[in-house]
């Protein structure tokens, strides 16, 4: 059994806002991208993960994460975390109708 992970990612300029007290606006986008790259790379290295779909509208993040092997899904709802996860899961399911959903964040393949 293999899984497709759906990962939501805010535009990098708005990501990791809770770190604003310790990491300024010039640092947070790079930090958010590094976290996302590490997450995607680790997920794709896992034998149980067939693919990773990242829901984002950030062009830089999209290019970098696609280069690692992630599928980039436009954040069409632009309505927060849960909407991004729901949208990403729907896109994944439409590409692979035989996939069964195990949760809001992963689809079985």
N, C-alpha and C positions, 0 to 999 in steps of 0.2 A: 504494500500500500504506500502510495506517495501522496504528498500534500502540495497544494499551492497556497502560499502565504500572501495575504493582502496587508500591505503596510501603508498607512496614511502618512503624508508628510506635508506640513504647512510650507508656504513659501519661506525660503531660508531667512529672509529679513524679519519675519515674524516668529520664527521657531525659537524654542528654548527661552521664552520670555520670562520664565520663573528664575532664570539665571541672571537677570538684568542687574541685580545687586552686586554680583561678583564678576560677571563677564559683560563687558560693554557691547554696544551695537556693532562695533568693528570686529569683535571676536565671535559673537554668537552664530552668525551665518556659517562660518567655517567649522565651528564646533558641531553644529547641527548636521552639516554635510558629512563630517567625519563619523558621527554616530550612525547616520543612515548608511554610509558605505560599509562600516563594520557590520551592521545588522544584516544588510543584504548579502555581503560576502560570507558571513557565518551561516546564514540560512541556506544559501546555495551550496555550501560545502557539506551540508547534512544530507546523508543518503536518503532520508525520508522526505526530503523536499524536492519536488519536481521542478517547481518554478516559483518566482516571486513577482507579484504585481505591486507596484508602488503607485499610489494615487496622489498625484501632485500636479500643480500648475507651475512649479518653479522650473524654468528652462535649464538653468545650470545643474540643478539636482537631477533633473530628468536625463540630461546627457551623460552625466557621470555615472548614474545608477544603471542606465541602459548599457553603458560600456562594460559594466560588471556582469551583465546578463539579466537584469530585471526588465520586466515588461512595464512600460509607463502608461498609466491610465490617467487621462485628464480628469481633474476634480470638477466635474460638471455641476454637482449640487452646490459646491462652495458653501456648505451649511454646517461645517464642523466635522468632528471626528466620526461620530456614528454614521452620519450621512455618507462620508467618504468610504467608510468600511462597507456599508450596504451597497453603494454604487460599485465599488471595486469587486465585491463578491458577485454582483450581477453580471458585470463584464466578463469575469472569469468563467462563470457558469454558461454564459451565452457562447463563449468560444469553445467550451467543452461541455455540451449538454449532459453527458453521462456523469459528470462530477456530482458528488453528493456533498452537501454542506454539513460540516461537523460543528461549526460555530460561526459567529459573525466575522471571524478573522481568518478562517482557513477553509479550504475546500479539498475534499478527498478526490484523488485521481485514480 
